[in-house]
Amino acid sequence: MEGFDLSLSLAAPAAFPGISAAGRVEAELRRAIIALELPPGTRLSEQEIALKYGVSRQPVREALIALAKTRLVDVQPQRGTVVVKFSVRKMMEARFVREAVEVAIVRQACLSFAAQSRQRIADLLEMQEKAAQRDDHAAFQRYDELFHIELTEGVGMPLAWEAIRDIKAHMDRVCQLTLPGPEAMQPLVLQHRRIMAAIDDGDATGAEAAMRHHLTEILRALPRTEAAHPDLFE
């Protein structure tokens, strides 16, 4: 796992209150995989992770099994565990599922949307725009995730986020390559604002169109990304 910094001790429960050792390991590995600190094709060693995290191999094994269920890693008997490579087919499938859920969410939001969630989204978009301006990719993606979470909260359907959370993780990995700077991030903030403008107007057709456009952004960048990084794709 060359280049992967495990210096943060996940054995410290204070950093992850109420979460088991396996859950803490899973959360940090998930973050590292999405951030491409563990790029596609990286082989993971249970023993090395256990030693550096200060835990036994059992919680590491449990964490890897959980990540395998979300298809972020592939556990290969007798061969070890590998971070899965990008797949254009899986990206298309992920976008299809996300669109089905999130289009329904914004249509519902046009009928009824919590004022508190609307204010939170206004604040999130301001912070996301500032993150784009300073080229802070990690913060930008976190605000992006919070935006989509708050949409589901605003219509009183938080379980909808649970349905697409793991799918979004696959898209977020590719976004690390497709959002290289402020000029690539700023249009996404504008797309978020257009979604909210339609919701504010109660325009279900406009909100749906804006969300569909937003979710196809990554697909437009895929051919260029695959050509530039063929070793990271299946």
N, C-alpha and C positions, 0 to 999 in steps of 0.2 A: 504494500500500500504506500509506495513511495510518494512523497509530496502531501500526504494526508496528515494534518496536524491533529493529534489526539491529546494535546496538552491540557485541554479542559477536563477536569476530573468529573466524570459523570457518576462517580460513586457517591458524590456529595448530594444527599437528598434535598438539601435546601434549595438547590437550583431547580429541582423538579418536584415540588411538594406533592405528595399523594400518588406519585408514579413509581412503579416497581423498577428494579435495576434493569430488567429486560426492556421495559418501556422507555427508560432513559437512553439506553443504548440504541434502541430502534429510532427514537426521535433524532438523535444526533447523526446516526448513519443516514437516515432519510434526508436530513438537511444537507449533509455533505454530498449525497448522490444528486440531489436537485441542483446544488450549487456547482456541480461538476468538479468538486474537490476530489471526488471519487468518480472519474470519468468512465464512460461505457467501456466494458472489457476488462476492468480492474478485477483482479482476483483477491478475494477477502479471506483472511486467515482467522479462524476462531481463536486460536491461541494468541496471535498477535493482538487482536482486538481486546481480548480478555486481559492481557497483561497491561496494555496501555490504559484501559479504562479502570483497572483496579477491581475487576469483578471476576467471578468464576466463569468457566466456559458455558455453563448451563444458560444463564440469561442471554449470553451472546447468541447461543444456538436458537433460543426462543425469538430473539430479535430478528435474526436472519430468516427464520420461518415466516414471521409476520411480514417481512419485506418481500418475501417470495410470493405471498398471497396477493400482494398488490402489484406483482410483476416488475418490481424494481430490481430484484436480483433473481438469479437462476441458481437453485441449489442442485448441483450435479453429483449424484452418488459416486463415491470413490474418486471424484475429480475436484471437489471443492465448490465454492460459491463464487459467482461472477456477477458483476453489475451488468445488467442487460444493455445491449446496444439499442440505439434508436431504431424505430421501425416506422416507415412511412404509412404502412397499412394500419398499424396500431394508432398512429396519430389521426388518421382519417376516422377511425372508429371512435376514438376519444372525443373528437370534435363533434361527431354525430350525436353521441350520448349527451354531452354537455349542452349542445344546442337544444335538444328536446326538453331538457330540464329548465335551462335558464330562459328560454323563450317563454315557457309557461309561467315562470316567476315574474318576468317583467310585465306580461299581460295582466297578471293578478295585481301587480303593483299599481297599474293604472286604475284599478278599481278601488284599492285601499292600500295605503302605505303609511306606516307609523311615522309620526312627526319626529320622534326621537331618532329613528334610524336615518331619516332624511338629513337631519343636522349632522349626524355622525359621518354620513357620506360626504357632505359638503366639506367637513374638516379633513377627511381622508384624501379627497381629491386635491385639496390645497397642499397637503403634505406630499402626495405623490408627485405633483408637479414640481415641487421644490427638490425632491429626490432626483427627478429627471434632470433638472437644471444643473445639479452638482454631480451628475453621472454616478449616483449611488445606486447601483443595480440591485443590491440586496434589499435596501429599504424600499425601492420602487416595487419590487415583486411582492414584498410583504404587504404594502398598501394595496396592491392589486388584489391579493388574496382577501384582505379585509373588506374591500369593496364588494366582492362577490358574496362573501359571507353575510355582510350587512343587508344585501338585497334579500336574501332568504329570511333574515331576521325581521326585516321590515314588513314582510307579508305573513309573518307568523308560521313559517315553514322551515325551521332550522334543519330538519331531517333531510331536506333537499340538498343541503350542502354536504352532508355525510355521504349522500349517494354519488356525488361527483368529486369529492376530495381526492381520492386516489387517482382518478382519471386525470385531474388537473395537474397532479405531480408530474406525469409523463410529459405534458405540454410545457410545464415550467422548465423542465430540463433543457428542452430545445430552445426555449426563450433565452437561455443564457448565451446562446450563439446568435440569435436573431435580433437581439436588442443591444448592439455594441456601444451605443452612445446616446446622448440626449436627443439627437435628431431622429433616432428610431423609437425612443420612449415617448416623446411628446405627443405623437399622433394617437397613442393608446389612451392618454389622459383625455384628449379631445373626444375620443369615441365614448369614454365613460360619461363625459359631460352630455353628449348627445343622447345617450340612453336615459339619463336622468331628466333632461329637458322634456323628452317625450312623456316620461312618467309624470312629471309635474303638470303637463298639459292634458293628462288622461288620454293620450294618443296611443292606444294599444298597437295599432298597425305600425306607427312610427317607432315605438319602442322595440317591437319585434324585429323590424328591419335593421335598426341600429345594433341590436344584440347579435343578429346573424352576421352582420358585417364585421363586428368586433371579433367574433369567434373564428372567422375565416382568415384573419390577419396572418396568423402563423402559417397557414397553408400556403399563402402567397409567397412566403419566404423559404418554404421547404426545399424547392429545387436548388436554389442558390446555396443553401446551407449544406445540403447533401453533397453537392459538387465540391464545396470547399473543405468538407470534413468526411470524406468517404470512409475513413477508418472507424468512425464512431457509429456508422449505420450498419444494419444487417445486410 
